Amino acid sequence: MTKKNIIIATGGTGGHIFPALSLANFLISKNLNVKLTTDKRGLEYLKVNKNLDIVEISSSPLIKTNFLRLFISILTIIFSIIKSLIFLLFNRPSIIFGMGGYSSFPICIAASFLRIKFVIYENNLIVGKANKYLLPFAEKIFVSFKELEGVDNKYSDKIIKIGNIVREELINKDFSLENKSFDEMKILVLGGSQAARIFAEELPHIFLKLKKNKIMTKVYQQCQKEQNDQLSQFYKNANLDYEIFNFSNRIFDYYSKANLVITRSGASVLGELINFKIPFISIPLPTAADNHQYKNAEFYSKKGYGYLLEEKDIKNKLYDLIDLVFNNKSLINNVLTSQKQYSDKDVFNTLFNQLNKIFNEKN
């Protein structure tokens, strides 16, 4: 398969962008011509990658809060589909890879009009709305886990389990916490690519309570930029060892420093954490579409890869959970043992083999 043209459609949050970026780099290494389409939010993450061919095609979710916003969102989607049609007429690819989310919808639906093959990717445990609408027209849906919910049985033959598309650093290196000490809690706080405001408001008080109860704690906390000063001042006054950061492309540096992560429950970050082999407490975003973050966290918790805590229980239960983990090292060992049974090291080769099969099928 030499010099095939492929378009990767992505956008929105880092959960869609980072897997798309990793996929693009891998396919380029396999001698494919790769273009990415994304929205304005996606451009913020991708603009540092000067070597990628990126085209902006903005879209919108279907906003139903009131008639005016619904009307505007429909117009935006229609305009995006028209722009996608024009783009595809001039850049007709061999296949399109939709990364899920509303940003991938216009280019994929335009592809179906032009009879261009496309596949979609779903790394959550319940299929997203965009992918659900696209599934009847897609060649295949690549999934992280076979336990995916929400797919009609008549499309079950389209489901291909490939695993989590994670960043190349996780594929190329062997991470492990086996040699790390748990005599001190080194807690990394992540709130997704947009950071979680409530984590900055609630968690510092939990960490202060840990310190007062003689649990040595070092905090690495991601937050929104406007929260930097407030958080820093709190930790200074509390005499807590801390490091504040905003969105970072060097997230693996923080993974390496920490021995426990408190995080939202996006599929991408949870996939990274189990490949990195680091225990985590997953706190789903309660307003996530179709409650998909709770589904993700529940699945990972049942597998023993980490712990699930609902946002409403942060004040009353988070301290007790951290205290329990700190004082019962067998709990950490159980999580690490479960995580060691899992790996996505073959995800790109599996994906590439499946793409080859689609390329070789007769139209």
URTAWO-V136982 format. One record per residue. N is the residue number from 1. RES is the residue in three letters. SS is DSSP state (H for helix, E for strand, - for the rest). Layout:
{{N	RES	SS} {N	RES	SS}}
This chain:
{{1	MET	-} {2	THR	-} {3	LYS	-} {4	LYS	-} {5	ASN	E} {6	ILE	E} {7	ILE	E} {8	ILE	E} {9	ALA	E} {10	THR	-} {11	GLY	-} {12	GLY	-} {13	THR	-} {14	GLY	H} {15	GLY	H} {16	HIS	H} {17	ILE	H} {18	PHE	H} {19	PRO	H} {20	ALA	H} {21	LEU	H} {22	SER	H} {23	LEU	H} {24	ALA	H} {25	ASN	H} {26	PHE	H} {27	LEU	H} {28	ILE	H} {29	SER	H} {30	LYS	-} {31	ASN	-} {32	LEU	-} {33	ASN	E} {34	VAL	E} {35	LYS	E} {36	LEU	E} {37	THR	E} {38	THR	E} {39	ASP	-} {40	LYS	H} {41	ARG	H} {42	GLY	H} {43	LEU	H} {44	GLU	H} {45	TYR	H} {46	LEU	H} {47	LYS	-} {48	VAL	-} {49	ASN	-} {50	LYS	-} {51	ASN	-} {52	LEU	-} {53	ASP	E} {54	ILE	E} {55	VAL	E} {56	GLU	E} {57	ILE	-} {58	SER	-} {59	SER	-} {60	SER	-} {61	PRO	-} {62	LEU	-} {63	ILE	-} {64	LYS	-} {65	THR	-} {66	ASN	-} {67	PHE	H} {68	LEU	H} {69	ARG	H} {70	LEU	H} {71	PHE	H} {72	ILE	H} {73	SER	H} {74	ILE	H} {75	LEU	H} {76	THR	H} {77	ILE	H} {78	ILE	H} {79	PHE	H} {80	SER	H} {81	ILE	H} {82	ILE	H} {83	LYS	H} {84	SER	H} {85	LEU	H} {86	ILE	H} {87	PHE	H} {88	LEU	H} {89	LEU	H} {90	PHE	H} {91	ASN	-} {92	ARG	-} {93	PRO	-} {94	SER	-} {95	ILE	E} {96	ILE	E} {97	PHE	E} {98	GLY	E} {99	MET	-} {100	GLY	-} {101	GLY	-} {102	TYR	H} {103	SER	H} {104	SER	H} {105	PHE	H} {106	PRO	H} {107	ILE	H} {108	CYS	H} {109	ILE	H} {110	ALA	H} {111	ALA	H} {112	SER	H} {113	PHE	H} {114	LEU	-} {115	ARG	-} {116	ILE	-} {117	LYS	-} {118	PHE	E} {119	VAL	E} {120	ILE	E} {121	TYR	E} {122	GLU	E} {123	ASN	-} {124	ASN	-} {125	LEU	-} {126	ILE	E} {127	VAL	-} {128	GLY	-} {129	LYS	H} {130	ALA	H} {131	ASN	H} {132	LYS	H} {133	TYR	H} {134	LEU	H} {135	LEU	-} {136	PRO	-} {137	PHE	-} {138	ALA	-} {139	GLU	-} {140	LYS	-} {141	ILE	E} {142	PHE	E} {143	VAL	E} {144	SER	-} {145	PHE	-} {146	LYS	-} {147	GLU	-} {148	LEU	-} {149	GLU	E} {150	GLY	-} {151	VAL	-} {152	ASP	-} {153	ASN	H} {154	LYS	H} {155	TYR	H} {156	SER	H} {157	ASP	H} {158	LYS	H} {159	ILE	E} {160	ILE	E} {161	LYS	E} {162	ILE	-} {163	GLY	-} {164	ASN	-} {165	ILE	-} {166	VAL	-} {167	ARG	-} {168	GLU	H} {169	GLU	H} {170	LEU	H} {171	ILE	H} {172	ASN	H} {173	LYS	-} {174	ASP	-} {175	PHE	-} {176	SER	-} {177	LEU	-} {178	GLU	-} {179	ASN	-} {180	LYS	-} {181	SER	-} {182	PHE	-} {183	ASP	-} {184	GLU	-} {185	MET	E} {186	LYS	E} {187	ILE	E} {188	LEU	E} {189	VAL	E} {190	LEU	-} {191	GLY	-} {192	GLY	-} {193	SER	-} {194	GLN	-} {195	ALA	-} {196	ALA	-} {197	ARG	H} {198	ILE	H} {199	PHE	H} {200	ALA	H} {201	GLU	H} {202	GLU	H} {203	LEU	H} {204	PRO	H} {205	HIS	H} {206	ILE	H} {207	PHE	H} {208	LEU	H} {209	LYS	H} {210	LEU	H} {211	LYS	H} {212	LYS	H} {213	ASN	-} {214	LYS	-} {215	ILE	-} {216	MET	-} {217	THR	E} {218	LYS	E} {219	VAL	E} {220	TYR	E} {221	GLN	E} {222	GLN	E} {223	CYS	-} {224	GLN	-} {225	LYS	H} {226	GLU	H} {227	GLN	H} {228	ASN	H} {229	ASP	H} {230	GLN	H} {231	LEU	H} {232	SER	H} {233	GLN	H} {234	PHE	H} {235	TYR	H} {236	LYS	H} {237	ASN	H} {238	ALA	-} {239	ASN	-} {240	LEU	-} {241	ASP	E} {242	TYR	E} {243	GLU	E} {244	ILE	E} {245	PHE	E} {246	ASN	-} {247	PHE	-} {248	SER	-} {249	ASN	-} {250	ARG	-} {251	ILE	H} {252	PHE	H} {253	ASP	H} {254	TYR	H} {255	TYR	H} {256	SER	H} {257	LYS	H} {258	ALA	-} {259	ASN	-} {260	LEU	E} {261	VAL	E} {262	ILE	E} {263	THR	E} {264	ARG	-} {265	SER	-} {266	GLY	-} {267	ALA	H} {268	SER	H} {269	VAL	H} {270	LEU	H} {271	GLY	H} {272	GLU	H} {273	LEU	H} {274	ILE	H} {275	ASN	H} {276	PHE	H} {277	LYS	-} {278	ILE	-} {279	PRO	-} {280	PHE	E} {281	ILE	E} {282	SER	E} {283	ILE	-} {284	PRO	-} {285	LEU	-} {286	PRO	-} {287	THR	-} {288	ALA	-} {289	ALA	H} {290	ASP	H} {291	ASN	H} {292	HIS	H} {293	GLN	H} {294	TYR	H} {295	LYS	H} {296	ASN	H} {297	ALA	H} {298	GLU	H} {299	PHE	H} {300	TYR	H} {301	SER	H} {302	LYS	H} {303	LYS	-} {304	GLY	-} {305	TYR	-} {306	GLY	-} {307	TYR	E} {308	LEU	E} {309	LEU	-} {310	GLU	-} {311	GLU	H} {312	LYS	H} {313	ASP	H} {314	ILE	H} {315	LYS	H} {316	ASN	H} {317	LYS	H} {318	LEU	H} {319	TYR	H} {320	ASP	H} {321	LEU	H} {322	ILE	H} {323	ASP	H} {324	LEU	H} {325	VAL	H} {326	PHE	H} {327	ASN	H} {328	ASN	-} {329	LYS	H} {330	SER	H} {331	LEU	H} {332	ILE	H} {333	ASN	H} {334	ASN	H} {335	VAL	H} {336	LEU	H} {337	THR	H} {338	SER	H} {339	GLN	H} {340	LYS	H} {341	GLN	-} {342	TYR	-} {343	SER	-} {344	ASP	-} {345	LYS	-} {346	ASP	-} {347	VAL	H} {348	PHE	H} {349	ASN	H} {350	THR	H} {351	LEU	H} {352	PHE	H} {353	ASN	H} {354	GLN	H} {355	LEU	H} {356	ASN	H} {357	LYS	H} {358	ILE	H} {359	PHE	H} {360	ASN	H} {361	GLU	-} {362	LYS	-} {363	ASN	-}}
